[in-house]
Amino acid sequence: MLSLNTAWVWVMPVIYKIDAARKLIHTTCSRPLTFTEVIEHFRTLKEDPACTGHLDVLLDVSEADALPVSSQLGPVSAELDAVRAKVQFGRCAIIATRDAMFGMMRMFEVVAEPYFRAIRVFRRAADAQSWLDSLPTDEDSER
């Protein structure tokens, strides 16, 4: 919690919304962000009853202040694996506008590739959304 001119503001560094109609998890990471909060996000997803079936992911890390270090990618991958016990991930579009974060997310792309049908990192939100919209959904490809 931060105090801004006597008003209290709750800081939520990882927020997500599951859009059931679009079959999409939209996650936004902002500052201040810690590794513990990232891990807790995956554990929250695992317990969320709406997080089931086939879902695509739109992950926006443009406002995150903390760069992950390479040693954290393995534990994140393990948490992804635990979530997959109840949900099958389709595509994952990652938005990373800063150079350093873009590079780390490209490393994450390689580590997380087995958990998604397709995964890609973008610098612009519009490009990420266009990519998600342009690919057939899992349901389309099963027909």
C-alpha positions, 0 to 999 in steps of 0.5 A: 500500500502506498500513501499518496496525499493521505489517500491509500492505494492498493498496488497490485503488481500482477492482475489477470482477467479470464475472458470466457467468451474469447477463451483468453487469460489477460495478465498484466504485470506492473511495478513494483513486481517481485518474483514471489508475486509471479509465482503466486499468480500461477498458484492463484490461476491453479485455484481459479475455477474459471481457469479451465479448458483451452485458454490463450494467454496475453501477457503484458510485462511492459510496466513491470520494473523487475527483470527476471533473472535466468535462474528464475525461469525454471521455477516459473516453468514448473509453476506453468506445468502445475497449472496445466494439470487443469488447463490446456494453454493454446497461444501465448502472446507476450508484450515487452516494450523495453529492450532488456525485458524483451530479451528476457521474455525471448529466453522465457519463450524458449523455456515455456515453449513446451507448455503452449501451442505457440508462443511469441514476444512482441514490442507492441500490444496491437501486434500481439493482439493481431497475432492472437486474432489471426491464428485459428483457435484450438477448437477451429483446428480440431474440426 
